[in-house]
């Protein structure tokens, strides 16, 4: 059967080109679970992290007319940003004539996330203390205009995408997914702007309408190829029984273990598996699915995904580790980036009294970060202003190619 499946896969029409090239994160420095570290040799702990695999490096061209062309994705961007309510963004984009073009649009979350640069740093001071000296945007400011907000928290630089969440956040909000280029995260933000806020940042795009659209092919050998990105994935995750002798805690791994799990994997006749970087793993998110709307994880059903129980015992789906570190204080690099394929939960204090409520605060498809190691039972119940649920032990889905 394996050979028949392989023959069928090879017989499929070949793509003329990669329509969804995943841009490298830009991360060039290695980290362990405490911060900056020397890049480890093969076989050593923490080998296989983001900086040790370099693929399509970001490449831009300033067109001299207020536009920037991404030479990797084929997308063209407006160099300047705007401020607009979410509901007004589509008309605002359509009315734009930057560079003499008439076909500007609000980017999808996958288009917008292609710009994120994980050489950025939130810095080592709390957000309410003002911008620290070691903060740097998660965006290439040689080509794109950027500002830290003058009022409120310096990290509130959230940019609009046209991708809406098929569920609610905070127990009430209709949300869109946005990229925060000040703190390096994807979260769901209220479409109405939320209390005391009406506008968001926006940067419009044109070109390559196929960007962000996957083309999955089940190879029949436990792997799934995405012909749009050129990446090949494990069909199952680290919680699958096929990896029983290779895993711990029913598939849950800390960051070091997740790196090793993929680096050591010998599967489907290949040994070049690795833990995906943040942009690679994000390419798998299916924003047409959510626990609330479809009763499923935010991933195409061609993939198997392990179900878990949340802190209140309700059915949910895991966070998945990436190989990318998050430079978010106080010890820069001791957090690893994950993608939430289930609810991105938080413990929020109920203003009506009665303690805290566990809510989907950022949406399935959010990108956040958690400590890479430690005693999970000692983590705070509710971290940060949204009471984020932190997990040290997450799942892994390995990738190869690219």
C-alpha positions as CSV (number, residue, x, y, z in Angstrom):
1,X,0.0,0.0,0.0
2,X,2.9,2.4,0.8
3,X,4.3,2.0,-2.7
4,X,0.9,2.4,-4.3
5,X,0.3,5.6,-2.3
6,X,3.7,6.9,-3.3
7,X,3.0,6.2,-7.0
8,X,-0.3,8.0,-6.7
9,X,1.4,11.0,-5.1
10,X,4.0,11.2,-7.8
11,X,1.4,10.9,-10.5
12,X,-0.4,14.1,-9.3
13,X,0.2,17.1,-11.5
14,X,3.3,19.0,-10.4
15,X,2.9,22.7,-9.3
16,X,4.7,25.1,-11.6
17,X,5.9,27.0,-8.5
18,X,5.5,27.3,-4.8
19,X,2.5,29.6,-4.3
20,X,2.8,29.9,-0.5
21,X,6.6,30.3,0.2
22,X,7.1,30.4,4.0
23,X,9.6,33.2,4.8
24,X,12.3,32.5,7.3
25,X,11.7,34.0,10.8
26,X,15.0,35.9,10.7
27,X,16.1,34.4,14.0
28,X,19.9,34.1,14.0
29,X,20.8,33.5,17.7
30,X,20.5,30.3,19.7
31,X,19.0,29.9,23.1
32,X,18.5,27.2,25.8
33,X,15.8,27.3,28.5
34,X,17.5,30.1,30.3
35,X,18.3,32.6,27.5
36,X,21.1,33.2,25.0
37,X,23.4,30.2,24.4
38,X,26.0,28.8,22.0
39,X,24.4,27.0,19.2
40,X,24.6,23.3,20.1
41,X,26.1,20.5,18.0
42,X,24.0,17.7,16.6
43,X,23.0,15.3,19.3
44,X,23.4,17.9,22.1
45,X,20.5,19.3,24.1
46,X,18.6,22.1,22.3
47,X,20.0,21.2,18.8
48,X,17.5,21.7,16.0
49,X,16.2,25.2,17.0
50,X,15.2,27.9,14.6
51,X,18.6,29.6,14.1
52,X,20.1,26.3,13.0
53,X,17.9,25.9,10.0
54,X,17.8,28.8,7.5
55,X,15.5,28.8,4.5
56,X,13.9,31.5,2.5
57,X,15.6,34.6,4.0
58,X,13.4,37.8,4.1
59,X,14.1,39.9,1.0
60,X,12.4,43.3,0.2
61,X,12.7,45.9,-2.5
62,X,11.8,49.5,-1.8
63,X,10.0,50.6,-5.0
64,X,10.5,54.3,-4.2
65,X,6.8,55.1,-4.5
66,X,5.5,54.3,-1.1
67,X,5.4,50.5,-1.8
68,X,7.6,47.6,-0.8
69,X,7.8,44.3,-2.8
70,X,8.4,41.1,-0.8
71,X,10.8,39.2,-3.2
72,X,10.0,35.9,-1.5
73,X,6.2,36.0,-1.3
74,X,5.4,38.1,-4.3
75,X,3.3,40.4,-2.2
76,X,3.5,44.2,-2.4
77,X,2.9,46.2,0.7
78,X,2.3,49.8,1.6
79,X,5.4,51.2,3.3
80,X,3.4,53.4,5.7
81,X,0.8,52.4,8.2
82,X,-2.6,53.9,8.9
83,X,-5.0,54.0,11.9
84,X,-8.6,52.8,11.3
85,X,-11.5,51.0,12.9
86,X,-11.6,47.4,11.9
87,X,-15.0,47.8,10.1
88,X,-13.7,50.7,8.0
89,X,-10.5,48.9,6.9
90,X,-11.8,47.2,3.7
91,X,-13.2,50.5,2.3
92,X,-10.1,52.4,3.4
93,X,-7.9,49.8,1.5
94,X,-10.1,49.9,-1.6
95,X,-9.9,53.7,-1.7
96,X,-6.1,53.8,-1.5
97,X,-4.1,54.8,-4.5
98,X,-0.6,54.3,-3.1
99,X,2.0,53.7,-5.8
100,X,-0.7,54.3,-8.4
101,X,-2.4,51.0,-7.7
102,X,-6.1,50.5,-7.3
103,X,-6.3,46.9,-5.9
104,X,-5.1,47.3,-2.3
105,X,-6.8,45.0,0.2
106,X,-6.7,44.2,3.9
107,X,-4.2,41.3,4.4
108,X,-5.2,37.9,5.7
109,X,-3.5,36.9,8.9
110,X,-1.2,34.6,7.0
111,X,-0.2,37.4,4.6
112,X,0.4,39.8,7.5
113,X,2.3,37.2,9.6
114,X,4.7,36.7,6.6
115,X,6.3,40.1,7.7
116,X,7.1,39.2,11.3
117,X,10.8,39.2,12.1
118,X,11.8,37.2,15.2
119,X,15.0,39.2,15.6
120,X,12.6,41.6,17.4
121,X,12.4,41.8,21.1
122,X,9.7,42.9,23.5
123,X,12.5,43.8,25.9
124,X,13.2,42.9,29.5
125,X,11.0,45.4,31.4
126,X,7.2,45.1,32.1
127,X,5.0,46.9,29.5
128,X,3.6,49.4,32.0
129,X,7.2,50.7,32.6
130,X,7.5,52.2,29.1
131,X,9.7,51.0,26.3
132,X,12.9,49.4,27.5
133,X,16.2,50.0,25.8
134,X,16.4,46.4,24.6
135,X,13.0,46.5,22.8
136,X,13.0,46.3,19.1
137,X,10.1,45.9,16.6
138,X,9.3,42.5,15.1
139,X,9.4,44.1,11.7
140,X,12.1,45.2,9.3
141,X,12.1,48.9,9.9
142,X,14.6,49.5,7.1
143,X,11.6,49.0,4.7
144,X,8.5,49.5,6.8
145,X,7.4,52.5,8.9
146,X,6.6,51.6,12.5
147,X,5.8,53.4,15.8
148,X,5.5,52.5,19.4
149,X,2.3,54.1,20.7
150,X,2.8,57.3,22.5
151,X,-0.1,56.7,24.9
152,X,-0.8,53.6,27.0
153,X,1.4,50.5,26.8
154,X,4.3,50.7,24.4
155,X,3.5,47.2,23.2
156,X,0.0,48.1,21.9
157,X,1.0,48.1,18.2
158,X,-1.6,45.6,16.9
159,X,-2.2,45.5,13.1
160,X,-5.5,44.5,11.5
161,X,-6.0,41.4,9.3
162,X,-9.1,40.5,7.5
163,X,-9.3,37.1,9.2
164,X,-12.0,36.9,11.7
165,X,-12.4,34.4,14.5
166,X,-15.2,31.9,14.1
167,X,-15.9,32.0,17.8
168,X,-15.9,34.6,20.6
169,X,-13.0,35.8,22.8
170,X,-13.3,37.0,26.4
171,X,-16.7,35.3,26.5
172,X,-18.4,38.0,24.5
173,X,-16.2,39.6,21.7
174,X,-16.5,39.1,18.0
175,X,-12.8,39.2,17.1
176,X,-10.3,39.5,14.3
177,X,-6.8,38.1,14.3
178,X,-4.1,40.7,14.3
179,X,-0.3,40.7,14.5
180,X,1.4,42.8,17.2
181,X,4.7,43.9,15.7
182,X,5.7,45.4,19.1
183,X,5.4,42.2,21.2
184,X,5.6,39.4,18.5
185,X,2.3,37.7,18.9
186,X,-1.0,36.8,17.1
187,X,-4.1,37.3,19.1
188,X,-7.8,37.8,18.6
189,X,-8.8,41.5,19.1
190,X,-12.4,42.9,19.4
191,X,-13.8,44.1,16.1
192,X,-15.5,47.0,17.8
193,X,-12.2,48.2,19.2
194,X,-13.0,47.3,22.8
195,X,-13.3,49.6,25.9
196,X,-11.6,53.0,25.3
197,X,-10.3,52.1,21.9
198,X,-11.7,52.6,18.4
199,X,-8.8,52.3,15.9
200,X,-6.0,49.8,15.1
201,X,-2.9,50.0,13.0
202,X,-3.3,48.8,9.3
203,X,-0.9,48.1,6.4
204,X,-2.5,47.1,3.1
205,X,-1.3,44.6,0.5
206,X,-1.8,43.5,-3.1
207,X,-0.6,40.7,-5.4
208,X,-0.3,36.9,-5.1
209,X,-4.0,36.0,-4.1
210,X,-2.9,32.4,-3.6
211,X,-0.7,33.3,-0.7
212,X,-1.8,31.5,2.5
213,X,-3.8,28.8,0.7
214,X,-2.6,25.3,1.4
215,X,-2.7,22.3,-1.0
216,X,-2.5,19.2,1.2
217,X,-1.9,15.7,-0.2
218,X,-2.0,12.6,2.1
219,X,0.9,10.5,1.0
220,X,-0.6,7.4,2.7
221,X,2.6,6.7,4.7
222,X,1.8,8.8,7.8
223,X,2.9,12.1,6.2
224,X,1.1,14.9,4.5
225,X,2.7,17.1,1.8
226,X,1.7,20.7,1.3
227,X,2.3,21.4,-2.4
228,X,1.7,25.1,-1.8
229,X,4.6,25.5,0.7
230,X,6.8,22.6,-0.3
231,X,6.8,21.3,3.3
232,X,6.0,17.7,4.4
233,X,4.4,17.1,7.8
234,X,3.7,14.2,10.1
235,X,0.1,13.4,9.8
236,X,-0.1,12.7,13.5
237,X,1.4,14.6,16.5
238,X,3.6,13.5,19.4
239,X,0.5,12.2,21.2
240,X,-0.1,9.5,18.7
241,X,0.4,5.8,19.7
242,X,2.9,5.3,16.9
243,X,5.4,7.3,18.9
244,X,4.6,5.6,22.3
245,X,8.2,4.5,22.9
246,X,9.6,7.9,22.0
247,X,7.4,10.2,24.0
248,X,6.6,11.2,27.6
249,X,3.5,12.5,29.4
250,X,1.1,11.1,26.8
251,X,2.7,13.2,24.1
252,X,3.4,16.4,26.1
253,X,7.0,17.7,25.9
254,X,8.9,20.6,27.1
255,X,10.8,22.7,24.5
256,X,14.1,20.7,24.8
257,X,12.2,17.4,24.5
258,X,10.2,18.7,21.5
259,X,13.4,19.6,19.6
260,X,14.9,16.2,20.4
261,X,11.7,14.3,19.5
262,X,11.8,15.7,15.9
263,X,15.6,15.6,15.5
264,X,15.7,11.9,16.5
265,X,12.7,10.9,14.4
266,X,13.1,8.1,11.8
267,X,9.8,7.9,10.1
268,X,8.4,7.1,6.6
269,X,12.0,6.3,5.4
270,X,13.3,9.8,6.4
271,X,15.5,11.0,9.2
272,X,15.6,14.7,8.3
273,X,12.6,15.7,10.5
274,X,12.8,18.9,12.6
275,X,10.6,21.0,14.8
276,X,9.0,23.7,12.7
277,X,9.7,27.3,13.2
278,X,6.9,29.7,14.1
279,X,6.0,30.7,10.5
280,X,6.1,27.1,9.2
281,X,3.8,25.8,12.0
282,X,1.5,28.8,11.5
283,X,1.1,27.8,7.9
284,X,-1.0,24.8,9.1
285,X,-3.6,26.8,10.9
286,X,-7.0,26.6,9.3
287,X,-8.9,29.7,10.4
288,X,-12.2,28.3,8.9
289,X,-12.3,26.0,11.9
290,X,-12.6,26.6,15.7
291,X,-13.7,24.7,18.8
292,X,-16.8,26.9,19.1
293,X,-17.9,27.0,15.4
294,X,-16.9,23.6,14.1
295,X,-16.3,21.6,17.3
296,X,-12.7,21.0,16.1
297,X,-9.2,22.2,16.3
298,X,-8.1,24.9,13.8
299,X,-6.4,22.5,11.5
300,X,-7.4,20.7,8.3
301,X,-9.0,17.3,9.0
302,X,-6.3,15.6,6.8
303,X,-4.2,15.8,10.0
304,X,-4.8,13.8,13.2
305,X,-4.6,15.9,16.3
306,X,-4.7,14.7,19.9
307,X,-7.6,16.0,22.1
308,X,-6.8,17.2,25.6
309,X,-8.8,18.4,28.6
310,X,-8.5,22.0,29.7
311,X,-8.0,23.0,33.4
312,X,-11.7,22.7,33.9
313,X,-11.9,19.3,32.3
314,X,-13.5,20.4,29.0
315,X,-12.5,18.9,25.7
316,X,-9.9,21.0,23.9
317,X,-6.8,20.8,21.6
318,X,-3.2,21.5,22.4
319,X,-0.6,24.2,22.1
320,X,2.2,23.1,19.8
321,X,5.8,24.0,20.2
322,X,7.8,25.7,17.5
323,X,11.6,25.9,17.3
324,X,11.5,29.7,17.6
325,X,12.4,31.5,20.9
326,X,10.5,34.6,22.0
327,X,12.6,37.5,23.3
328,X,10.2,38.6,25.9
329,X,11.5,39.6,29.4
330,X,12.8,39.4,32.0
331,X,15.2,36.7,30.8
332,X,15.2,37.1,27.0
333,X,14.9,33.8,25.2
334,X,13.7,31.6,28.1
335,X,10.2,31.4,26.5
336,X,9.5,29.4,23.4
337,X,6.8,30.2,20.8
338,X,3.8,28.0,20.4
339,X,0.7,28.0,18.2
340,X,-2.7,27.3,19.8
341,X,-4.7,24.9,17.6
342,X,-7.4,24.9,20.4
343,X,-8.6,27.7,22.6
344,X,-5.9,30.2,23.6
345,X,-7.2,30.4,27.2
346,X,-6.8,32.7,30.1
347,X,-8.0,33.0,33.7
348,X,-9.8,36.3,34.0
349,X,-11.1,37.8,37.1
350,X,-14.9,38.1,36.9
351,X,-15.8,41.8,37.5
352,X,-19.1,40.7,38.9
353,X,-17.3,38.8,41.6
354,X,-17.0,35.1,42.1
355,X,-13.3,34.6,41.4
356,X,-11.8,33.9,38.0
357,X,-13.3,32.5,34.8
358,X,-11.5,30.3,32.3
359,X,-12.1,31.8,28.9
360,X,-10.9,31.6,25.3
361,X,-9.2,35.0,25.4
362,X,-7.2,35.0,22.1
363,X,-8.7,32.4,19.8
364,X,-7.7,29.2,18.2
365,X,-4.9,30.1,15.8
366,X,-3.2,32.5,18.3
367,X,0.6,32.6,18.6
368,X,2.0,33.2,22.0
369,X,4.8,31.8,24.2
370,X,5.4,29.9,27.3
371,X,8.4,28.9,29.6
372,X,10.6,26.2,28.0
373,X,11.1,24.2,31.2
374,X,10.3,24.0,34.9
375,X,7.5,22.8,37.2
376,X,4.2,23.5,35.4
377,X,2.3,23.2,38.7
378,X,4.2,26.3,40.0
379,X,3.2,28.6,37.1
380,X,0.8,31.4,37.9
381,X,-2.9,30.8,37.4
382,X,-3.4,33.6,34.9
383,X,-0.3,35.4,33.5
384,X,-0.4,39.0,32.2
385,X,-3.4,41.3,31.7
386,X,-5.4,38.6,29.9
387,X,-4.5,35.9,32.5
388,X,-2.9,33.6,29.9
389,X,-2.8,29.9,30.6
390,X,0.9,29.0,30.5
391,X,1.9,25.4,29.7
392,X,5.5,24.1,29.8
393,X,4.4,20.7,28.3
394,X,3.0,21.1,24.9
395,X,2.8,18.9,21.8
396,X,5.0,18.6,18.6
397,X,4.3,18.0,15.0
398,X,7.5,17.5,12.9
399,X,8.2,18.8,9.5
400,X,10.8,18.3,6.7
401,X,11.6,20.1,3.5
402,X,11.5,23.8,2.7
